[in-house]
């Protein structure tokens, strides 16, 4: 386990709030020098604490649906499990894979433009691996809130506004804007100059496009992915099923969850 000092934790928190912040701004906020910030960020990346700098988007504004598939194995072998990971890792529609403990063994997130493509994926997957799948369930995300990680510092979770990552927007994005989104999703800290070269645009136009996507809500935020195991933390997902749907009960559960310091997602 990697031990983080107070500056490391505050730096991680600031990057999780906005990973595109320049080092000069981070240095000012954390009352240190740009050189120290640069060194600390590099150290956190090299040690594997920070695994990537990412941009979160309103998936529905990009014409994408997010579907989660929760899978329980049956008669699984190590070789077959490796084959499943390889298949999923190379599949163009897979957004996220996670090996888990509990009622399920594997979580998979798939992003598709048309729900019918989910059926095609499932048919292909179960044709290959159905004999080793005991049970699975599927959920289509209608609304998802994502929170920065205030437990990394002394900030109160309730003081931080969540991002709604599945917000419906009526937008027609052109090819340049979609390419911009792709580049930012791969690296939220990519410089405007490098981004402009990739887009074939001048810097001023690139900045304008980023600002437009920010204001429109297509870009929901700039964050970091963290290897929790490296800092002695674990990630838990809790499934809550109400006995009957009552708007007031739903509101009470949601309000309770939103007040928890360690909450990072509410779906």
N, C-alpha and C positions, 0 to 999 in steps of 0.2 A: 504494500500500500504506500502511496506517495503522500507525504505529509505536506499540507498547504499552510502557509502562514496567512496572516490577516490581509496582506497586500495581494497575495494570490487569489484569495477568496473574493475580495472586492473587485479585482480585475476580471475574474470569471463572471461575476455578476454584471458588471458593466458591459462586457462583450455579449452576454446573453440578452441584455436589453437592446443593444445595438452593436452588432459586430462590424459595422462599417465605420465606426467612429475612428477618426485619425488618431495616431499616437499622441499628437500634441494635445488633443482634447482629453484623452484618457489621462495623460500626465497631469493636466490641470485639475481634473476632478479628483485624482488620487494623491495629489500633492507630492509629485515626484518628477523625475526627468523623463524625456522621451527615450533616452538611452536605456533607462531602467525598464520602461514599459516594453521596449523592443526585445530586450533580453528575457524578460519574464514570459512574454508571449511565445517566443521561440522555445523556451524551456518547457512550457506547458504543452506545446505541440510535439516537440521531440520526445518528451516522456510519455506521450500518448494520452494525456489527460484531455486535451482538446483534440478531437478526431477530425473535425471539419468545421468550416465556417459556412453557414447555410442561409438561404433566404426562404421565408415562408410566404406562400401565395394563397389567394382565394382560388381553390382548385376549380370550383364551378364556373368562375369567370374565364377559365381556360378551357371550358367545355369538358371537364373531367369529373368523373364520379369516383369517390373513394369507397372501396369495399374491403372490409376486414374478414378474413377467414381464420377461424380458430380450429386447430386440428389436434386430435388425440390419436396417437399411434396404436397399432396392434401388431404384435409379432415383428417388431422392427429390429433390423440388424444394423450394425455400424456402417457396413458397406452401402446398404439401401438408404440410410439416412444421409450419407455423403452424396449419393446420387440425387436425392431430393434437393439438397442445398445447391448443388451444381445446376440442376435444372431451373430452380427458382432464381438463382443469382444471374443467370443468363437470359431470363425471360424479359422481354421488353416492357411488359405491363406491370412487373413487380416493382413496388416502391420501397418496400420494407420487409425484412425477415427477422424473426427473433425466436431463439430457442428458449423455452420457458419451463418452469416447474409448477405443478399444481394439477388442476383438472385437465389441462391441455399440455401438449408438448411443443407446439409450434404455432406462432402467430405470423400471418402473412397479410400484407396490405397490397391491394391491387388498384391501379388507377386506369380507368377506361373511359372512352368518350361515350360509348353505347353499352348499356347494361347487357345487351345480347352477347357482347364479347366476354362477359363473365362466364356465360354458359359454355362458350368455346374453350375458355381456359380450364374450367372445371372438367370438361370432357377429356381434354388432353392430359390433365394432371392425374385424374383418377384411372384413366386407361393405363397409365404408366405405373402408378403407385397405389392403386385402390386396394390391393391385397394387404397392404400394410397400414391402412387407415381404418381405425375402429369407429371413430365418430368425428363429425365436424359440424360447425355451425357458421352461418354467414350473416354479416350485418352491413347494411348500407348506411354510411354516415350522412345524416341530415344536417347536423350542426355540431361543430367542435370548437371548444375554447382551448387555447394553449397559453400557459403562463410562463413567465421567466422564473428562474429558480432563486427565490429570495432566501432560501435556507443556506445559500452560499455566503450570505452576509447577515447583517442585523436588520435588514429592511423587512417591513411588514407586508405579507402577501396581499392583504386587503387594500393596500395603498397602490397596488400595481394593476393597471387595467389589462384584462386578457385580450388576446387577439382572436377574432372570429375567423377561423381559417376556411370556413365553408359558407361564405357569404355570396348570395346571388347578386350578380351585377350584369347589367345589359350593356356589354361592350363588344366591339368588333376589333380584335387585335390584328395588326398587320404582321408581315413576315419579320420585319426588323424588330418589332416589339417582342415577338415570340422568341427570337434568337437572343435578345437581351435577357429575357426571363431565364432561358436555358443557361446562359453564361453565369448569371447571378446565382442561380440555384446550385451550380457547381462550386462557386466560390464567391461568397458575399463580400470578400475583401478585395476583389479584383479592382484594379485602378480604373478610373474613368478613361485614362489615356489608352490602356490596353483594351478596354471594352470598346472604345471608339474604333480602334484598328480592326477588331474582330467584326464589328458591325458595318464597317466601311462608311462611318459617319464622322463629322467633326465633333470635337469635345462639347461644344455648346449644345448641339442637337442631342447628343447622348444624355447630357445632364437634364435637359428639358424632358426627354422621354422617361427618365427615371423618376423625376418629380411628378410627372403626369400619372404614372402607374402607382406612385405612393399616394397621391391625393385621391385617386379613383378607388383605392382600396384593393387593387390587384395585388400589390406588394403589401403583405401584412406585417412584415418585420424582418430584421436581420439578426440571426442568432448563432449559437454554436452548438455543436454536438459534443457531449462529454462522455468519456468512458467512466461510468460511475464506479465500476469495480476498482479502478486505479486510485480512487479517493475514499474507498471503504464504504460505499453506498450501494444499495440495491433498489431495483425498480419493481414496483408492484402494481398490478392492474386489478381493480375490484369491479366485479359485475354486480349491478344492483337491479333487481327485478321487483317492481311494485305488484302487490296482489291484485290491485285494480287501479286503472288510471284515473286519478283524481287531480285536477289542475292545482289544487291547494297543496296536496301531499307532494306532488312533483316539485312545486315551488319551494317547499320546506326542505326537501332533500337537496335541491340545487343550491339553495342559500347556505345550508350547512357545509356542503362540499366546497363552495367558493371561499369559505372562511378558513379553510385548512392551510396551514403554512407550507406543507409539503406537497400540495396539489400541483401537478404540472400539466395535466390534461383533464378536460371534462367533456365527454362525448355523448 
